[in-house]
Structures are given as structure tokens and as C-alpha cells.
Amino acid sequence: MSGNVWIAGGGVISGIGQNLGQCMAAFEAMQPGMEKMRHLQSVHAGTFPVAEVKADNEELARKAGMPAHWSRTALLSMLAAKEAWQSAGLGDISQYRAGFVSANTVGGMDKTEDFMKSFLDNAASGRLRHVVHHECGAVTELVADALGIRHHVSTISTACSSGANALMYGARMIRAGMLDVVIAGGTDSLTRFTLNGFNTLMILDQQPCRPFDDTRTGLNLGEGAGYVVLVSDEIARKIKPWCRISGFANANDAYHQTASSPEGIGNFKAMEGALKMSGLAASEIDYINLHGTGTQNNDSSEGRAVERLFAPSYPPLSSTKSFTGHTLGASGGIEAVFSAWALREGIIYPNANFTTQMKEVPFSPVTHFSKGHALRHVMSNSFGFGGNCSSLVFSKE
């Protein structure tokens, strides 16, 4: 493998905005997206705040140019992927060897849940169109077809690190000379399955989440999609790319099905590996977009790993999940867009709802939005269930 991989553009839709510009405005105004559920039908609607995209399926479908009966996961994916491609300014996608590497964890489960209720009420009613797109790969294929991508289509599903791993896979394909451009990232919609599952694990907060705060009691779920356009050196010379993806690594501490090891072994190895690939020292990282879910275990293990690698001098760091909620398979893609844009625009994002420093670590996150920073290198962390940990490093040149 040889050559650089560049970020030519990016697109995002989340609970704080339906495009990148709206998301930036929400960060600057300190307006997290957590509210009472509007679109997801759940018995827990009055109990757990969520960061829903502020639009129903019909509105999303109109904007995406897709049928409204398709999965919400696919609609979110299409909107973010279209924004990403348009922002790159590369013209007709058919003139490139193009790939689509998309992550998700729920597939079309939102439609399957609706189907099951009608099926149990009346098995003869059918409505099979609601389940034909159930699997994770079906969501990717729908969007790839709509985008006109034919050379390579892949789906990644590795829990909360899925979106970051999609970028790694796409970058490897470009470096290997197999593709010229790859739209890479992730998407996920809110479903009763995920809400109930996280509630069973007792890690949902009934208040707005507080990542890296000593009073944290859990996460808030969110939904959305985020994609970057990865391009080769040859393509990058024709445009003005946002930045370069200079390092990435995946590690697994194999500690527990849902918990990270207390010492953050996988977290540390992922960050260390990404730094090694980039050729950077820890002291050269200018901002870290933390995984930062707001649970006791995740923040503690990530914090200890950050301390082990960066002590005694810590760069500014924060968790954007304090605004978007935890978007599961989409989070690595959404946060890659935020990180790459931060590098391009000199932005450091705030950590909402922070009041009290954690006892376990000797640092605190940034609590206010700021611009005008001379950032050179930004790290983005995505640490998932099953110990699947990934870190990305983005560099200015």
C-alpha cells in the first residue's frame, strides 16, 4: 500500500441539524438535540430523552428522493451521503472508480417493528415490503444504487466503532489502488429494539447525558448519518481537500460483551496504533473528539487510556455525543465529519452539560465552542461493544 488518502468533503444529518451547517450552528449556540420522542413510538417516550432527527419519514423521503416506505436508516444515509458528495465538488460519480462503504447496526429494523405489530394483529395482512430491507446490507445497497455507485459496495457492522471502521476500510482500498473515491461513514435510526436493549443494560440516562462528568449516569440515544468522501492523491490534486486521513487503527481488548476493560486496553492500543501510522507523537494532537458516551464504564476506561497516552499535557478534548446523543453505527461517521471540519475551520467543540471533573482522571473536557485555532492534527475515537475500538487521525496536510 502507498499514497495518501484525503477527505474531499463530508455530509451529516443528526438530532442537531439536517446538514453540516445546521449542526455547526447548534454547537455554537450550545443547543443539544435531546428532546422527548416525537417519531419513535415507545412506552418509554416520557422517560428517556433522545436526539431524533427533527423530521418524519415523509419529509426525509422527499428530500432524499426515495420512497417513504423505505427504512428511516436508508433515508438518513442517502441525505448525508448526497451532501458529502456534493460538498466534494467532484462532478459525476460515474466517471470514477467509486465505492460506498457504509456502517449501521439496526438495518431496516424500524420497518420490521412496524410489520410485526400488524402481523401479530392480522397475519394475513402481509405488508412484506416493510421487511425486505431488514438486514444491514440492504440499507447500504439501496443507497449505493440511488447514488449510482457500482465498483464496490460494503457494509460494516462492528457496534459503535462501525462508522470509523468504514473509513479505515475505504482508505485501505484507495491506498491499495483498487478505487479512486469512496463515500465512507455510517447511518442508524432509532428503534424500539435499541432503546429497549440499552434500557435493559441500565445505561440510559433519564436526563441529558453528561459525558466525562463525575455525575454521569448513562447515555442518550440519537440517530443520524455521517459520511466523508475519501480520495486518492491523484483526485486530491484536482480539488482543495479538507484534510488528510493520516492514521487509523483498530484494536480489541476482548474483555466483555458490552463493557470496556477498566484500564482501557483496547482504547489505548487503538489510539497508539493510529498515532504510529500517522508518524505523530501524542503531543502533536491538537484536539480529541472523544468517544464519550456518558456511561460510568466507557468514560472511565477511555479517560484512563487518554491519561496513559497523553499525560501530563492534554490537548483540548470533548464529546460531541453530548449534542447528538449516541448514534451507534453512525457515530464514527458523524464524528469523522465533525473532526475533519474542525481541522479545516479551526474549531473546537464544546462538551455540553459538564459541571464536575471525574475523580478517575486528571483532565476535564472543553465546555465552550471556539473558532480560529491553528489545528494541525485531530484524533477521533470510536469504541464499541465487544471491545471493538477504533481511532482515526486527521492531518492538515
C-alpha positions in Angstrom: 0.0 0.0 0.0 1.2 3.5 -0.8 0.0 7.1 -1.2 -2.1 9.4 0.9 -5.9 9.3 1.4 -7.6 12.7 1.6 -11.0 13.9 2.8 -12.6 15.8 -0.1 -15.9 16.5 1.6 -18.4 15.5 4.2 -22.1 15.4 5.0 -24.1 14.8 8.2 -27.6 14.7 9.5 -28.3 14.3 13.2 -30.5 15.4 16.1 -28.9 18.9 16.0 -29.2 19.6 12.3 -30.1 18.2 8.8 -26.8 19.3 7.3 -23.4 20.2 8.4 -24.1 24.0 8.6 -27.1 23.4 10.9 -25.0 21.2 13.1 -22.3 23.8 13.4 -24.9 26.4 14.4 -26.2 24.2 17.1 -22.7 23.7 18.6 -22.1 27.4 18.5 -25.5 28.1 20.2 -25.0 25.3 22.8 -28.2 23.6 21.7 -28.0 19.8 22.2 -30.6 17.8 20.3 -32.1 15.7 23.2 -35.9 16.0 23.5 -38.9 13.9 24.2 -39.5 11.3 21.5 -41.7 12.5 18.6 -41.3 9.9 15.8 -40.3 6.7 17.7 -43.3 5.1 19.2 -42.3 3.7 22.6 -43.7 3.1 26.1 -40.6 4.9 27.3 -41.4 8.1 25.4 -41.8 10.1 28.6 -38.8 8.5 30.4 -35.7 8.8 28.2 -34.7 11.8 26.1 -33.4 11.1 22.6 -31.7 13.1 19.9 -34.1 12.4 17.0 -33.7 13.9 13.6 -36.4 16.6 13.5 -38.3 15.3 10.5 -40.7 12.4 9.8 -40.1 9.8 7.1 -42.2 11.6 4.6 -40.2 14.7 4.8 -36.9 12.8 4.8 -38.1 10.8 1.7 -38.9 14.0 -0.2 -35.5 15.5 0.4 -33.7 12.2 -0.4 -35.8 11.5 -3.5 -36.6 8.0 -2.2 -39.8 6.1 -1.3 -41.2 7.0 2.1 -41.9 3.3 2.9 -38.1 2.6 2.9 -36.2 2.3 6.1 -35.5 5.5 8.0 -31.9 4.3 8.2 -31.7 4.4 4.4 -33.3 7.8 4.2 -30.8 9.3 6.7 -28.0 7.6 4.8 -29.0 9.0 1.5 -29.2 12.6 2.7 -25.8 12.6 4.4 -24.1 10.8 1.5 -25.6 13.2 -1.1 -24.4 16.2 1.0 -20.9 14.6 1.3 -20.6 14.0 -2.5 -21.9 17.5 -3.4 -19.5 19.2 -1.0 -16.5 17.4 -2.6 -17.2 19.1 -5.9 -16.2 16.1 -8.0 -19.0 16.1 -10.5 -20.4 13.0 -12.0 -19.7 10.0 -9.8 -19.8 7.6 -12.7 -16.5 8.9 -14.1 -14.6 7.4 -11.1 -13.9 4.0 -9.7 -16.2 4.7 -6.8 -17.0 2.7 -3.7 -19.6 3.0 -0.9 -18.6 1.7 2.5 -21.5 2.2 4.9 -21.9 1.2 8.5 -25.0 0.5 10.5 -26.3 -1.7 13.4 -30.1 -1.7 13.0 -30.6 -2.0 9.3 -34.3 -1.6 8.4 -35.4 -2.8 11.9 -37.6 0.3 12.3 -39.9 -1.1 9.5 -39.7 -4.6 10.8 -41.0 -3.4 14.2 -44.0 -1.9 12.4 -44.5 -5.0 10.4 -44.5 -7.3 13.5 -47.3 -5.3 15.1 -49.6 -5.6 12.1 -48.6 -9.2 11.5 -49.5 -10.2 15.1 -52.8 -8.4 14.8 -53.5 -10.0 11.4 -51.1 -12.5 9.9 -52.9 -12.4 6.6 -52.3 -8.7 6.2 -48.8 -9.3 4.8 -47.1 -5.9 4.3 -43.9 -7.7 3.4 -42.5 -4.6 1.8 -41.7 -3.5 5.3 -39.3 -6.3 6.0 -37.5 -6.9 2.7 -34.9 -4.3 3.7 -34.4 -5.5 7.2 -30.8 -6.6 7.1 -27.9 -4.1 7.5 -26.6 -4.7 3.9 -29.9 -4.0 2.3 -29.7 -0.4 3.6 -26.3 0.1 2.0 -27.3 -1.4 -1.3 -30.4 0.8 -1.6 -28.3 4.0 -1.1 -25.4 2.8 -3.4 -27.9 2.1 -6.2 -29.5 5.5 -5.7 -26.1 7.2 -5.8 -25.1 5.2 -8.9 -22.1 3.5 -7.3 -21.2 0.2 -8.9 -17.5 -0.6 -8.4 -17.6 -1.6 -4.7 -20.3 -1.7 -2.0 -19.6 -3.0 1.5 -21.4 -2.9 4.9 -19.6 -2.7 8.2 -21.3 -3.6 11.5 -19.0 -3.6 14.5 -21.2 -1.9 17.0 -20.3 1.7 17.9 -17.0 1.7 16.0 -18.7 0.8 12.8 -18.6 4.2 11.1 -14.9 4.6 11.9 -14.1 1.2 10.6 -15.9 2.0 7.4 -13.4 4.9 6.9 -10.5 2.6 7.5 -11.7 0.0 5.0 -12.3 2.7 2.4 -8.9 4.2 3.0 -7.2 0.8 2.6 -9.0 0.2 -0.7 -7.7 3.6 -2.1 -4.2 3.0 -0.8 -4.2 -0.4 -2.5 -5.1 1.2 -5.8 -8.5 -0.5 -6.0 -10.7 2.6 -6.0 -10.3 6.3 -6.7 -13.0 7.6 -4.4 -15.0 6.1 -1.5 -18.0 7.6 0.3 -17.5 6.1 3.8 -19.3 6.5 7.1 -22.4 5.3 8.8 -26.1 5.6 9.5 -28.6 4.4 12.1 -32.1 5.3 13.0 -33.7 5.0 16.4 -35.6 1.8 17.0 -37.5 0.2 19.9 -35.0 -2.7 19.8 -32.0 -0.5 20.6 -33.9 1.7 23.1 -35.1 -1.4 25.0 -31.8 -3.1 24.8 -29.8 -0.2 26.3 -32.5 0.2 28.9 -32.1 -3.5 29.8 -28.4 -2.8 30.3 -29.4 0.1 32.6 -27.1 2.6 30.9 -29.7 5.1 29.6 -29.9 8.5 31.4 -33.3 10.0 32.1 -31.7 13.4 31.9 -29.5 15.0 29.2 -26.3 13.0 29.2 -23.1 14.3 30.7 -20.0 12.7 29.1 -16.9 12.8 31.3 -18.7 14.4 34.2 -18.4 12.8 37.6 -22.2 12.8 38.0 -22.8 10.9 34.7 -25.3 8.1 34.9 -25.7 7.0 31.3 -26.1 7.8 27.6 -28.9 9.3 25.5 -29.5 7.6 22.2 -29.6 9.5 18.9 -29.9 8.9 15.2 -28.5 10.2 12.0 -25.8 9.6 9.4 -22.4 10.9 8.5 -20.1 10.3 5.5 -16.8 11.6 4.2 -15.6 11.4 0.6 -12.2 9.7 0.6 -10.0 10.3 -2.4 -6.6 9.3 -3.7 -3.6 11.7 -4.2 -4.4 11.9 -7.9 -8.0 13.1 -7.3 -7.0 15.4 -4.4 -4.7 17.3 -6.8 -7.7 18.4 -8.8 -9.5 19.9 -5.8 -8.9 21.6 -2.4 -9.4 18.7 0.1 -10.4 19.4 3.7 -7.6 17.4 5.2 -5.8 14.0 5.1 -6.6 10.8 7.0 -3.0 10.2 8.2 -3.6 7.4 10.7 -6.0 4.8 11.9 -6.1 1.6 14.0 -8.5 -1.0 15.3 -7.9 -3.0 18.5 -9.9 -5.3 20.7 -9.3 -6.0 24.4 -11.8 -8.9 24.4 -12.7 -8.0 27.9 -16.6 -8.2 27.9 -19.5 -8.3 25.5 -20.6 -4.7 26.4 -18.0 -3.2 28.7 -14.6 -1.9 28.1 -11.7 -3.1 30.2 -11.3 -0.8 33.3 -7.8 0.1 32.2 -8.9 0.9 28.6 -6.5 -1.5 27.0 -8.3 -1.6 23.6 -8.8 2.2 23.7 -5.1 2.8 24.4 -4.0 0.4 21.6 -6.3 1.9 19.1 -5.1 5.5 19.8 -1.5 4.3 20.0 -1.8 2.5 16.6 -3.4 5.4 14.9 -0.6 7.7 16.1 2.1 5.2 15.0 0.6 5.1 11.4 0.5 8.9 11.3 4.1 9.2 12.5 3.0 11.6 15.2 3.8 11.9 18.8 0.9 12.3 21.3 2.0 15.9 21.9 1.2 16.8 18.3 -2.5 16.1 18.6 -4.3 19.4 18.9 -7.9 18.2 19.6 -9.6 14.9 20.5 -13.2 14.1 19.7 -13.8 11.6 22.5 -16.0 8.5 22.2 -17.5 9.9 25.4 -20.9 8.2 25.8 -21.7 9.3 29.3 -21.7 5.8 30.9 -19.7 5.1 34.0 -17.6 2.4 32.3 -17.0 3.9 28.9 -15.8 7.3 30.1 -13.7 5.9 32.9 -11.9 3.4 30.6 -11.4 6.0 27.8 -10.2 8.6 30.3 -7.6 6.2 31.7 -6.4 5.4 28.2 -6.1 9.1 27.3 -4.2 9.7 30.5 -1.8 6.8 29.8 -1.0 8.1 26.3 -1.2 11.9 26.7 -0.1 12.7 30.3 1.0 15.2 31.6 -0.1 17.6 28.8 -3.6 17.1 27.4 -5.0 18.6 24.2 -8.5 20.2 24.2 -11.0 17.3 24.2 -14.8 16.9 24.2 -17.6 14.5 23.3 -19.9 15.7 20.6 -22.3 12.9 21.8 -23.4 15.5 24.4 -25.2 17.2 21.5 -26.1 14.4 19.0 -26.6 11.5 21.5 -25.0 8.2 20.8 -25.9 7.4 17.2 -24.4 3.9 17.4 -23.2 2.7 13.9 -23.5 6.3 12.6 -21.4 7.8 15.4 -17.9 7.1 13.9 -19.0 8.6 10.5 -20.7 11.7 12.1 -17.8 12.4 14.3 -15.3 11.9 11.4 -17.1 14.7 9.6 -17.0 16.9 12.7 -13.3 16.2 13.2 -12.3 16.8 9.6 -14.3 20.0 9.5 -12.8 21.1 12.9 -9.4 20.7 11.3 -10.4 22.7 8.2 -12.1 25.5 10.1 -10.0 25.6 13.3 -13.0 24.6 15.5 -13.0 23.1 19.0 -16.4 21.7 20.0 -18.0 22.0 23.5 -18.9 19.2 25.9 -22.5 20.1 26.9 -23.8 19.7 30.5 -20.4 19.4 32.1 -20.1 20.6 35.7 -17.8 18.3 37.8 -14.5 16.7 36.9 -14.3 12.9 37.1 -12.4 11.6 40.0 -10.7 8.9 37.9 -8.8 11.3 35.5 -6.8 14.5 35.9 -8.4 16.4 33.0 -11.7 18.0 32.0 -13.4 18.5 28.6 -13.8 21.8 26.9 -17.1 23.4 27.7 -17.4 26.2 25.1 -17.4 26.4 21.3 -14.5 28.3 19.8 -13.1 29.0 16.3 -9.8 30.3 14.9 -7.5 27.6 16.2 -4.4 26.6 14.2 -5.2 22.9 14.4 -2.8 20.6 12.6 -3.8 17.1 13.8 -7.2 15.9 15.2 -8.0 12.5 16.7 -11.5 10.9 16.7 -12.3 7.9 18.9 -15.0 5.3 18.4 -15.1 2.4 21.0 -17.8 -0.2 20.6 -19.4 -3.2 22.3 -17.4 -6.4 22.2 -14.2 -4.4 22.8 -14.0 -3.2 19.2 -12.0 0.0 19.4 -11.0 2.3 16.6 -9.2 5.7 16.4 -8.7 8.0 13.4 -6.2 10.8 13.0 -6.8 13.6 10.6 -4.0 15.9 9.5 -3.9 19.4 7.9 -1.5 18.4 5.1 
